[in-house]
Amino acid sequence: MASLLKRWIRKARRRRGKKSRPENIRRRRRRKTTRLLAFLALLAIVGAGVYIYQNNKTYDSYKVLATSAREKDVSTKYIETGGNIFKYSQEGASLQDYKGEVFWTYPYEMQSPIVDICGSTIVVADQGGTSMAIFNKEGKMGTAQTEKNIVKVCVAKQGVVAAILDGGDDTWINFYDSDGGVIAENQTRVDDPGYPLDIAVSEDGLLIMVAYQFIDGGETTSYVAYYNFGAAGQNQIDNIVSGYQYKGVVAPQVAYLDASTSVAFRDDGFSVYEGKQIPKEIVNVMIDKEISSTFYDEDNIGIVYENSGKNKSYTMQVYNKKGKEKFKMDFEIPYTSIRMSEGVIVMNNDSQVCVIGTDGKQKFNGNIAEGEIHDFFKVGRNKYVIILDAAIGIIKLK
């Protein structure tokens, strides 16, 4: 009897042990999950703290990290692109890093070279001439010759280019592929649909945005049109899928902010449009001041206008791409250039630079002692490139 009882007890213990194993596994898994979630939460808190610290930190000096010589030819210009510097002049173009290492060089002859950049794709065109060259990180993608003189050009990431061409009495808006072949030609007239002031191309190269100006009943009128060269525009007259008129104003500038969002700047404000196939106006912001400058990136739209009767000369207003104001501030800096660069607003004149966050907080404002400033832009956390009269410098704010 005793032996039977012992065997029964052993079996019961084994059964309890078997039942407890899944529960033990679940407990261990819960503990591991809890520890992992706690670790991730700690990382998020630390990351948020670092972001807030960096975003709110201000600087009062700088350190020169590196310099490289630059050509003193005033016709040579430098533009930041894809983390590198694109140099161009009347004799050719090249791509280099910030330390001066040249990746490639391409010679050409242009009397008045102009540039447009989309990501790391670049077009250089001879304004008033008939030649253009298209580049990316690896070098030349293609070249094109136009039959009429070039007024403006705009490039998409794939290398397709839209160009406004001067045909004398008429103007043309032509579309070229990255090899320089003509995709489409569109003749415009002053009375229909107007004189083209500016163009922009969508990232995928399917849409061209054009700002026209014409006179309607003695009144200046602007017309913003979208040409779709994909399936959506095949059955539309002249491939125009949408258009908007603005009476009594001029719209001298249009741009794409991202793959589906574009903006038209007018002399009385700006409009934002949304849509990859048939863009629609989603917001119309009115500014009752004379606009001096505009700037933008994929998340921000900025307006600067002069003040009258105030202690500070300028007012800056920055909006998100839905047209909601992010901040408004007065400032006194006599800038010659203003732009968005790597998520901050940068300004400069020939001796002074200023950095402002998209929350309106001034991060740095000071004079540069190393030479006359030609350009200024951000290249990394707290690092900036300054194009000087005789050198290219990399500085770090501190």
C-alpha positions as CSV (number, residue, x, y, z in Angstrom):
1,M,0.0,0.0,0.0
2,A,2.8,2.4,0.9
3,S,4.6,1.6,-2.4
4,L,1.4,2.4,-4.4
5,L,1.0,5.7,-2.5
6,K,4.6,6.7,-3.3
7,R,4.2,5.9,-7.0
8,W,0.9,7.9,-7.0
9,I,2.7,10.9,-5.4
10,R,5.6,10.7,-7.9
11,K,3.2,10.7,-10.8
12,A,1.3,13.6,-9.4
13,R,4.5,15.6,-9.0
14,R,5.5,14.8,-12.6
15,R,2.1,15.9,-13.8
16,R,2.4,19.2,-11.9
17,G,5.9,19.7,-13.2
18,K,4.7,19.2,-16.8
19,K,1.9,21.7,-16.3
20,S,4.2,24.3,-14.8
21,R,6.8,24.3,-17.6
22,P,4.6,26.3,-20.1
23,E,3.7,28.7,-17.4
24,N,7.4,29.2,-16.4
25,I,8.2,29.8,-20.1
26,R,5.5,32.4,-20.3
27,R,6.7,34.1,-17.2
28,R,10.3,34.2,-18.6
29,R,9.0,35.6,-21.9
30,R,7.0,38.2,-20.1
31,R,10.0,39.3,-18.1
32,K,12.2,39.5,-21.2
33,T,9.5,41.5,-23.0
34,T,9.1,43.8,-20.1
35,R,12.9,44.4,-19.9
36,L,13.1,45.0,-23.7
37,L,10.2,47.5,-23.6
38,A,11.8,49.3,-20.7
39,F,15.1,49.4,-22.6
40,L,13.4,50.8,-25.7
41,A,11.5,53.3,-23.6
42,L,14.8,54.4,-22.1
43,L,16.4,54.8,-25.5
44,A,13.4,56.8,-26.7
45,I,13.7,59.1,-23.7
46,V,17.4,59.6,-24.2
47,G,16.9,60.1,-28.0
48,A,14.2,62.7,-27.3
49,G,16.4,64.4,-24.8
50,V,19.3,64.6,-27.2
51,Y,17.0,65.9,-30.0
52,I,15.6,68.6,-27.7
53,Y,19.0,69.5,-26.5
54,Q,20.4,69.8,-30.0
55,N,17.3,71.6,-31.3
56,N,17.4,74.2,-28.5
57,K,21.2,74.6,-28.1
58,T,22.6,77.9,-29.3
59,Y,26.2,78.7,-30.3
60,D,28.4,81.8,-30.0
61,S,31.6,80.7,-31.9
62,Y,32.9,78.3,-34.4
63,K,35.9,76.1,-35.2
64,V,37.5,75.7,-38.6
65,L,37.8,71.9,-39.2
66,A,39.3,72.0,-42.7
67,T,40.0,74.2,-45.7
68,S,40.8,73.7,-49.3
69,A,41.8,76.2,-52.0
70,R,39.2,77.4,-54.6
71,E,39.6,79.1,-57.9
72,K,39.5,82.9,-57.7
73,D,37.6,83.2,-61.0
74,V,34.4,85.0,-60.1
75,S,32.5,83.1,-62.8
76,T,33.2,79.8,-60.9
77,K,30.3,78.9,-58.6
78,Y,29.7,76.2,-56.0
79,I,26.5,74.4,-55.0
80,E,25.9,71.7,-52.4
81,T,24.4,68.5,-53.8
82,G,23.9,65.1,-52.2
83,G,26.5,65.7,-49.5
84,N,29.1,67.0,-52.0
85,I,30.0,70.2,-53.8
86,F,29.2,70.8,-57.5
87,K,31.5,73.3,-59.1
88,Y,30.6,74.9,-62.5
89,S,31.9,77.7,-64.7
90,Q,31.9,78.8,-68.3
91,E,34.6,76.1,-69.0
92,G,33.1,73.1,-67.3
93,A,31.8,71.3,-64.2
94,S,33.1,69.0,-61.6
95,L,32.0,67.2,-58.4
96,Q,34.1,67.1,-55.3
97,D,33.8,66.4,-51.6
98,Y,34.2,69.0,-48.9
99,K,37.9,68.2,-48.5
100,G,38.6,69.1,-52.1
101,E,38.8,65.5,-53.6
102,V,37.5,65.6,-57.1
103,F,35.3,62.7,-58.3
104,W,34.9,63.8,-61.9
105,T,35.3,66.7,-64.3
106,Y,33.5,67.5,-67.5
107,P,34.5,70.2,-69.9
108,Y,32.1,72.4,-71.9
109,E,31.8,75.9,-73.2
110,M,28.9,78.1,-72.0
111,Q,28.6,81.8,-71.9
112,S,26.1,82.1,-69.1
113,P,25.7,78.7,-67.3
114,I,22.7,78.3,-65.0
115,V,22.0,75.3,-62.8
116,D,19.0,73.3,-61.4
117,I,19.4,70.4,-58.9
118,C,17.0,67.6,-57.8
119,G,18.6,65.4,-55.2
120,S,22.0,64.5,-56.7
121,T,20.9,65.1,-60.3
122,I,22.0,68.3,-61.9
123,V,21.4,70.2,-65.2
124,V,23.7,72.9,-66.4
125,A,22.4,75.0,-69.3
126,D,23.7,78.0,-71.2
127,Q,21.1,80.7,-70.6
128,G,20.6,82.6,-73.8
129,G,22.4,79.7,-75.6
130,T,21.3,76.3,-76.9
131,S,23.3,73.7,-74.9
132,M,22.7,71.8,-71.7
133,A,24.4,68.9,-69.8
134,I,22.9,66.6,-67.3
135,F,24.9,65.0,-64.5
136,N,24.6,62.7,-61.4
137,K,27.1,61.4,-58.9
138,E,28.9,59.3,-61.4
139,G,29.3,62.1,-64.0
140,K,27.6,63.0,-67.2
141,M,24.2,61.4,-68.0
142,G,23.6,63.2,-71.3
143,T,23.7,66.4,-73.3
144,A,21.1,68.3,-75.4
145,Q,21.0,70.9,-78.0
146,T,17.9,73.1,-78.3
147,E,16.7,74.8,-81.4
148,K,15.9,78.0,-79.5
149,N,17.6,80.0,-76.8
150,I,17.3,78.7,-73.2
151,V,15.5,80.9,-70.6
152,K,15.1,78.5,-67.7
153,V,15.6,74.7,-67.0
154,C,14.4,72.3,-64.3
155,V,15.5,68.7,-63.8
156,A,13.9,65.6,-62.2
157,K,15.8,62.9,-60.2
158,Q,15.8,60.6,-63.2
159,G,17.5,63.3,-65.3
160,V,14.5,64.4,-67.5
161,V,14.6,68.2,-68.1
162,A,12.0,70.8,-68.7
163,A,13.1,74.0,-70.4
164,I,11.6,77.4,-71.3
165,L,12.9,78.4,-74.7
166,D,12.7,81.8,-76.3
167,G,11.3,81.7,-79.9
168,G,11.0,85.4,-80.4
169,D,7.3,86.2,-80.7
170,D,6.5,82.8,-79.1
171,T,8.0,80.8,-76.3
172,W,8.3,77.0,-76.0
173,I,8.3,74.6,-73.1
174,N,10.2,71.5,-74.2
175,F,10.7,68.2,-72.3
176,Y,14.0,66.2,-72.7
177,D,15.0,62.8,-71.5
178,S,18.3,62.2,-69.6
179,D,20.1,61.4,-72.9
180,G,19.0,64.8,-74.4
181,G,16.3,63.4,-76.7
182,V,13.1,65.5,-77.0
183,I,10.1,64.0,-75.2
184,A,7.5,66.7,-75.9
185,E,7.4,70.3,-77.3
186,N,4.7,72.8,-76.4
187,Q,4.4,76.2,-78.1
188,T,3.0,79.0,-76.0
189,R,1.7,82.5,-76.9
190,V,1.5,85.7,-74.9
191,D,-2.3,85.6,-75.2
192,D,-2.8,81.8,-74.8
193,P,-1.9,80.6,-72.2
194,G,0.6,83.4,-71.5
195,Y,4.2,84.0,-71.0
196,P,5.9,81.3,-68.9
197,L,7.7,82.8,-65.9
198,D,8.9,79.6,-64.1
199,I,8.7,75.8,-64.3
200,A,9.1,72.9,-61.9
201,V,9.2,69.1,-62.6
202,S,7.9,66.4,-60.3
203,E,10.4,63.9,-58.8
204,D,9.2,61.1,-61.1
205,G,9.5,63.4,-64.2
206,L,5.8,62.9,-65.3
207,L,4.5,66.3,-64.3
208,I,5.6,69.8,-65.4
209,M,4.3,72.8,-63.4
210,V,4.3,76.1,-65.2
211,A,3.5,79.6,-64.0
212,Y,2.2,81.8,-66.8
213,Q,1.4,85.5,-66.9
214,F,-1.1,87.2,-69.3
215,I,-3.3,90.2,-69.5
216,D,-7.1,89.6,-69.1
217,G,-9.2,92.7,-69.7
218,G,-6.3,95.0,-68.9
219,E,-5.6,93.1,-65.7
220,T,-2.5,91.1,-65.0
221,T,-3.4,87.5,-64.4
222,S,-1.4,84.4,-63.4
223,Y,-2.1,80.9,-64.5
224,V,-0.6,77.9,-62.9
225,A,-0.8,74.8,-65.1
226,Y,0.1,71.1,-64.7
227,Y,1.2,69.1,-67.7
228,N,1.0,65.3,-67.1
229,F,3.0,63.2,-69.6
230,G,1.8,59.9,-68.0
231,A,-1.4,58.0,-68.6
232,A,-3.5,60.6,-66.8
233,G,-2.6,63.3,-69.3
234,Q,-2.9,61.3,-72.6
235,N,-6.5,62.3,-73.3
236,Q,-6.2,65.9,-72.1
237,I,-5.7,68.9,-74.4
238,D,-1.9,69.7,-74.4
239,N,-1.6,67.2,-71.5
240,I,-2.9,69.8,-69.1
241,V,-4.7,68.0,-66.2
242,S,-5.3,71.0,-63.9
243,G,-4.8,74.8,-63.8
244,Y,-5.6,77.7,-61.5
245,Q,-5.9,81.4,-62.3
246,Y,-5.1,84.3,-60.0
247,K,-6.2,87.7,-61.1
248,G,-4.3,90.9,-60.3
249,V,-1.1,89.1,-59.2
250,V,2.2,87.8,-60.6
251,A,3.4,84.2,-59.7
252,P,7.1,84.4,-60.5
253,Q,8.2,81.1,-58.8
254,V,7.0,77.5,-58.6
255,A,8.6,74.5,-57.0
256,Y,8.0,70.9,-56.0
257,L,8.5,70.2,-52.3
258,D,8.2,66.4,-52.4
259,A,6.8,63.7,-54.7
260,S,3.2,65.0,-54.5
261,T,3.3,68.5,-53.0
262,S,4.1,71.7,-55.0
263,V,3.9,75.4,-54.3
264,A,3.4,78.6,-56.3
265,F,4.7,81.8,-54.9
266,R,2.7,84.9,-55.8
267,D,3.4,88.6,-55.0
268,D,0.4,88.4,-52.6
269,G,1.2,85.0,-50.9
270,F,1.4,81.4,-52.0
271,S,-0.7,78.4,-52.9
272,V,0.1,74.7,-52.1
273,Y,-1.1,71.9,-54.3
274,E,-1.4,68.2,-53.6
275,G,-1.5,65.2,-56.0
276,K,0.8,63.0,-58.0
277,Q,-1.5,62.7,-61.1
278,I,-3.9,65.7,-61.0
279,P,-2.7,68.3,-58.5
280,K,-5.4,70.2,-56.5
281,E,-5.0,73.4,-54.6
282,I,-5.3,72.6,-50.9
283,V,-4.4,75.9,-49.3
284,N,-4.1,79.6,-50.3
285,V,-2.1,81.8,-48.0
286,M,-2.4,85.6,-48.4
287,I,0.4,88.0,-47.4
288,D,-0.5,91.7,-47.4
289,K,3.2,92.8,-47.6
290,E,5.7,93.1,-50.4
291,I,7.6,89.9,-50.4
292,S,11.4,90.2,-50.6
293,S,12.5,86.5,-50.4
294,T,11.2,83.0,-50.4
295,F,12.7,79.7,-49.3
296,Y,11.5,76.1,-48.9
297,D,12.3,72.4,-48.4
298,E,10.2,69.3,-48.2
299,D,8.6,70.4,-44.9
300,N,8.8,74.2,-44.8
301,I,7.7,77.2,-46.8
302,G,9.3,80.6,-45.9
303,I,8.4,84.2,-46.7
304,V,10.5,87.3,-45.9
305,Y,9.2,90.9,-46.3
306,E,10.5,94.3,-45.3
307,N,9.2,96.1,-42.3
308,S,8.2,99.8,-42.2
309,G,8.2,101.7,-38.9
310,K,9.7,98.9,-36.9
311,N,13.0,98.6,-35.1
312,K,14.0,95.6,-37.2
313,S,14.2,95.6,-41.0
314,Y,12.6,92.3,-41.9
315,T,9.9,89.8,-40.9
316,M,10.1,86.1,-41.5
317,Q,7.1,83.8,-41.6
318,V,7.5,80.0,-41.9
319,Y,4.7,77.6,-42.6
320,N,4.4,73.8,-42.9
321,K,3.3,72.4,-46.3
322,K,-0.3,72.4,-45.2
323,G,-0.1,76.2,-44.9
324,K,-0.2,76.4,-41.1
325,E,2.2,79.0,-39.6
326,K,5.0,77.6,-37.6
327,F,6.5,80.9,-36.4
328,K,6.9,84.6,-37.2
329,M,9.9,86.7,-36.2
330,D,11.5,90.1,-36.9
331,F,15.2,90.3,-37.6
332,E,17.8,92.8,-38.6
333,I,20.4,90.8,-40.6
334,P,21.2,92.5,-44.0
335,Y,21.3,89.2,-45.8
336,T,22.2,88.6,-49.4
337,S,21.2,84.9,-49.5
338,I,18.6,82.9,-47.5
339,R,17.6,79.2,-47.9
340,M,16.7,76.0,-46.2
341,S,19.6,73.7,-45.6
342,E,19.5,70.3,-43.9
343,G,16.4,71.3,-41.8
344,V,17.6,74.8,-40.8
345,I,17.3,78.3,-42.2
346,V,20.7,79.7,-43.2
347,M,21.4,83.4,-44.1
348,N,24.6,85.2,-45.1
349,N,26.1,88.3,-46.5
350,D,29.7,88.8,-47.4
351,S,30.9,88.8,-43.8
352,Q,28.2,87.4,-41.6
353,V,26.2,84.1,-41.3
354,C,23.1,83.2,-39.3
355,V,21.4,79.9,-38.6
356,I,17.7,79.7,-37.4
357,G,15.8,76.6,-36.5
358,T,12.4,75.8,-37.9
359,D,10.9,76.7,-34.5
360,G,12.2,80.3,-35.0
361,K,15.1,80.0,-32.5
362,Q,18.4,81.6,-33.5
363,K,21.1,79.0,-33.2
364,F,24.1,81.1,-34.4
365,N,24.8,84.6,-35.6
366,G,28.3,85.9,-36.2
367,N,31.0,87.2,-38.4
368,I,33.4,85.0,-40.3
369,A,37.0,86.2,-40.1
370,E,38.6,83.9,-42.8
371,G,37.5,85.9,-45.9
372,E,34.6,87.2,-48.0
373,I,31.6,84.8,-48.0
374,H,30.1,83.7,-51.3
375,D,27.9,80.9,-50.0
376,F,27.0,79.1,-46.8
377,F,25.1,75.8,-46.1
378,K,24.8,72.9,-43.6
379,V,26.4,69.5,-44.3
380,G,25.9,67.6,-41.1
381,R,25.2,67.9,-37.4
382,N,26.5,71.3,-36.4
383,K,28.8,71.4,-39.4
384,Y,28.7,73.9,-42.2
385,V,30.5,74.7,-45.4
386,I,31.5,78.3,-46.2
387,I,32.5,79.2,-49.7
388,L,35.0,82.1,-49.4
389,D,36.8,84.2,-52.0
390,A,39.9,82.0,-51.9
391,A,39.0,78.9,-50.0
392,I,36.3,76.4,-49.1
393,G,36.0,76.0,-45.3
394,I,34.3,73.5,-43.1
395,I,33.3,74.9,-39.7
396,K,31.7,73.5,-36.6
397,L,29.6,75.7,-34.3
398,K,30.5,75.6,-30.7
